[in-house]
Amino acid sequence: MDNKENVLKDKSYKFALRIVKLYKHLAEEKKEFVLSKQVLRFGTSIGANISEGNQAQSKPDFVHKLSIAHKKAFETEY
């Protein structure tokens, strides 16, 4: 296993943890379920796509996975 620091992976993981907390707040405190589930899906898929990109079989595959993560970040922001 590569022990190099992966800033993107680390930040996306921390972001996913914040998204989960936001989801819990929206669902439990605000009783908002539709949007909170969507934010949870988009926000946590960023890190999943980055992880997939790190296991890419080629440079185009890597770029594709990271572009998906980028799109999910924009969807989460929206």
Buried (B, 14 or more C-beta within 10 A) or exposed (E): EEEEEBEBBEEBBEBBEEBBEBBEEBBEEEEBEEEBEBBBBBBBBBBBBBBBBBEBEEEEEBEBBBEBBEBBBEBBEE
